[in-house]
Amino acid sequence: MIQPLASIHPDAKIGQNVSIGPFTTIYGDVEIGDGTWIGPNVTIMDGARIGKNCRIFPGAVISAIPQDLKFKGETTTAEIGDNTTIRECATVNRGTAAKGKSTVGTNCLLMAYTHIAHDCVVGNSVIIGNGTQLAGEVEIDDHAILSAHVLIHQFTRIGQHVIISGGSHVLKDVPPFVKAAREPLCYMGLNVVGLRRRAFSPEKIEEIHTMFRYLYQSGLNNKDAVARIESTMPQTPERDLIVDFVKNSKRGVIKGPLSEVEEE
């Protein structure tokens, strides 16, 4: 159902069975997939590409121009995958010439007042808590969970299956599979609960745990720890993911805790 009090540009491409609430504004260069629900007082601006069966709650703004002084009006997009929920007053800015688009994957939950800045890449099945703010060109990999009011520096990457404590300041890359907390942010063990929920076996969790012991508890620097992992651990997708993440980190990965931590 499309409310007559909604303002929809005639060039907008609206799929089948889309619901649009009153006082919502949809610009012309917009595509919305089948079955999506858009509540009242939502603003969807030029460049928005919204998938199927999404839910967008009141006050959200999708595809506003970037908050970047280098932006010169280039044609870019903000792309939202299928089955993603965007809660009240969340904002997703479109890209700049740097990447051309900002993307949020499928089956994500962006809670109220979250901000996704220009050229961010948010993977699939990501949960972003209330008030969490992503600066430009941040990457969040699949199945990551960011608690409320997390602040993430530009160009930072968060790995797969990570969980980050509420109120954290993220200034360096967070490798996959870990818990991160404290100030400054540091490694606090594996995200064991999350891995169990996603059907990682006890043997696989222990394998991952061994690799992070080399990184954070062996006294080796990152380069030597990675070399040790490659020489002693069997090649698996998880090993390659960790090794590639550390090797390719541009900002450097978070440090270990200053004192010994009890791990699950």
C-alpha positions in Angstrom: 0.0 0.0 0.0 1.3 3.4 -1.0 -0.1 6.3 1.1 -1.4 9.2 -1.0 0.5 11.6 1.4 3.8 10.1 0.3 5.8 12.1 -2.3 7.2 9.7 -4.9 9.0 11.0 -8.0 7.4 9.5 -11.2 10.9 8.2 -12.3 11.4 6.1 -9.2 11.3 2.3 -9.8 9.1 0.7 -7.2 8.7 -3.1 -7.1 5.6 -5.1 -6.4 3.9 -5.2 -3.0 5.9 -2.3 -1.7 4.4 -0.4 1.2 5.2 3.3 1.6 4.0 5.3 4.6 2.7 8.9 4.7 5.1 11.9 4.4 7.8 9.7 3.0 9.8 11.3 0.1 11.3 9.2 -2.7 13.5 10.9 -5.3 13.7 10.0 -9.0 16.9 8.0 -9.3 15.7 5.3 -6.8 15.1 1.6 -7.1 13.1 -0.3 -4.4 12.7 -4.1 -4.6 9.6 -6.2 -4.2 8.0 -6.6 -0.8 9.9 -3.8 1.0 8.1 -1.8 3.7 9.0 1.8 4.2 7.4 3.6 7.1 6.3 7.2 7.4 8.7 10.2 7.3 11.5 8.3 5.5 13.7 10.1 2.9 15.1 8.1 0.1 17.3 10.2 -2.2 18.9 9.9 -5.6 21.2 6.9 -5.9 19.4 4.6 -3.5 19.2 1.0 -4.6 17.1 -1.0 -2.0 16.6 -4.7 -2.2 13.6 -7.0 -1.7 11.8 -7.4 1.7 13.6 -4.7 3.5 12.1 -2.7 6.3 13.0 1.0 6.7 11.6 2.8 9.8 10.6 6.5 10.4 13.2 9.2 10.2 15.7 7.1 8.2 17.6 8.9 5.4 19.0 6.7 2.6 21.5 8.0 -0.1 22.0 11.6 1.1 25.2 13.1 -0.4 28.4 12.4 1.5 29.6 14.5 4.3 32.9 14.8 2.5 34.3 18.1 1.2 36.0 16.3 -1.7 32.6 15.3 -3.1 31.9 17.2 -6.3 28.4 16.0 -7.1 29.5 12.8 -9.0 26.9 10.2 -9.7 27.1 7.5 -7.0 24.9 5.1 -5.1 23.9 3.7 -1.7 23.0 0.0 -2.1 21.0 -2.0 0.5 20.7 -5.8 0.2 17.6 -7.9 0.5 16.0 -8.6 3.9 17.8 -5.7 5.7 16.2 -3.7 8.4 17.1 0.0 9.0 15.6 1.4 12.2 14.6 4.9 13.2 16.7 7.9 12.2 19.6 5.8 10.7 21.5 7.3 7.8 23.3 5.7 4.9 25.2 8.2 2.7 26.0 7.4 -0.9 29.5 7.0 -2.2 32.1 9.4 -3.7 34.5 9.0 -6.6 36.7 6.9 -4.3 34.5 3.8 -4.7 31.4 5.0 -6.3 29.0 3.5 -3.8 28.3 2.7 -0.2 26.9 -0.8 0.4 25.0 -2.6 3.1 24.6 -6.4 2.5 21.7 -8.8 3.0 20.0 -9.7 6.3 21.6 -6.8 8.2 20.1 -4.9 11.1 21.0 -1.2 11.4 19.6 0.0 14.7 18.3 3.5 15.5 20.6 6.5 14.9 23.4 4.5 13.2 25.4 6.3 10.5 27.0 4.6 7.5 29.3 7.2 5.8 30.4 7.4 2.2 32.0 4.4 0.5 31.5 2.1 3.5 31.2 -1.6 2.7 29.0 -3.5 5.2 28.8 -7.3 4.6 26.0 -9.7 5.1 24.2 -10.6 8.4 25.9 -7.7 10.2 24.3 -6.1 13.3 25.1 -2.5 14.1 23.8 -1.2 17.5 22.1 2.0 18.4 24.0 5.2 17.7 27.1 3.4 16.2 28.9 5.7 13.7 31.0 4.5 10.8 33.3 7.1 9.2 34.2 7.0 5.5 35.5 3.9 3.7 35.1 1.6 6.7 34.7 -2.1 5.9 32.6 -4.5 8.1 32.8 -8.1 7.2 30.0 -10.7 7.4 28.4 -11.7 10.7 30.1 -8.9 12.7 28.2 -7.4 15.6 28.9 -3.9 16.8 27.3 -2.9 20.1 25.8 0.5 20.8 27.7 3.8 20.4 30.8 2.4 18.8 32.9 5.0 16.9 34.9 3.7 14.0 37.7 5.7 12.4 37.8 6.1 8.6 39.5 3.3 6.5 39.2 0.8 9.4 38.3 -2.8 8.8 36.3 -5.2 11.1 36.7 -8.9 10.3 34.1 -11.7 10.1 32.4 -13.0 13.2 33.8 -10.1 15.4 31.9 -8.7 18.4 32.8 -5.2 19.7 31.9 -3.9 23.1 29.5 -0.9 23.4 31.1 2.5 23.6 34.3 1.4 22.0 36.6 3.6 19.9 37.9 1.6 16.9 41.1 3.1 15.6 42.8 -0.1 14.2 41.6 -3.1 12.3 39.9 -5.9 14.3 40.8 -9.4 13.0 38.1 -12.0 12.4 36.6 -14.2 15.1 37.5 -12.1 18.1 36.0 -10.2 20.9 37.2 -6.6 21.3 36.8 -4.3 24.3 38.5 -1.9 26.7 40.1 1.5 26.1 42.2 1.5 24.0 40.4 -1.3 22.1 42.2 -4.6 22.4 41.8 -8.3 21.8 39.8 -10.0 24.6 39.6 -13.6 23.3 37.6 -15.4 20.7 33.9 -14.7 20.0 33.2 -18.2 21.2 29.5 -17.7 21.7 29.0 -16.3 18.2 31.1 -19.1 16.7 29.1 -21.8 18.4 25.8 -20.2 17.3 27.1 -20.4 13.7 27.9 -24.1 14.0 31.7 -23.9 14.3 32.8 -27.2 15.9 34.8 -27.3 19.1 37.8 -28.6 17.1 37.6 -25.6 14.7 37.2 -23.1 17.5 40.3 -24.6 19.2 42.2 -24.4 15.9 41.3 -20.7 15.6 42.2 -20.2 19.2 45.7 -21.6 18.6 46.4 -19.1 15.9 45.4 -16.2 18.1 47.7 -17.5 20.8 50.5 -17.1 18.3 49.3 -13.5 17.5 48.6 -12.3 21.0 50.3 -14.6 23.6 53.5 -15.8 22.1 55.6 -12.6 22.4 56.1 -12.6 18.6 55.5 -9.5 16.5 52.8 -9.8 13.9 55.1 -10.7 11.0 56.7 -13.5 12.9 53.4 -14.7 14.4 51.9 -15.0 10.9 55.0 -16.9 9.7 54.6 -19.3 12.6 50.9 -19.8 11.8 51.7 -20.5 8.2 54.5 -23.0 9.0 52.8 -24.9 11.8 49.0 -24.8 11.1 47.3 -26.7 8.4 45.9 -24.6 5.5 42.2 -24.0 6.1 39.8 -21.2 5.1 40.0 -19.9 8.6 43.8 -19.9 8.6 43.9 -18.1 5.3 41.3 -15.5 6.5 43.3 -14.6 9.6 46.7 -14.6 7.8 45.4 -12.5 4.9 43.7 -10.1 7.2 46.8 -9.4 9.2 49.1 -9.2 6.2 46.8 -6.8 4.3 45.9 -4.5 7.3 46.6 -0.9 6.4 46.0 0.6 9.8 47.5 -2.3 11.8 45.5 -4.7 14.0 44.5 -4.1 17.6 46.9 -5.1 20.3 46.4 -7.7 23.0 45.3 -6.8 26.6 47.8 -5.2 29.0 47.0 -7.9 31.5 46.1 -11.6 31.3 42.4 -12.2 30.4 40.3 -15.2 31.3 39.1 -16.6 28.0 36.0 -18.7 27.6 
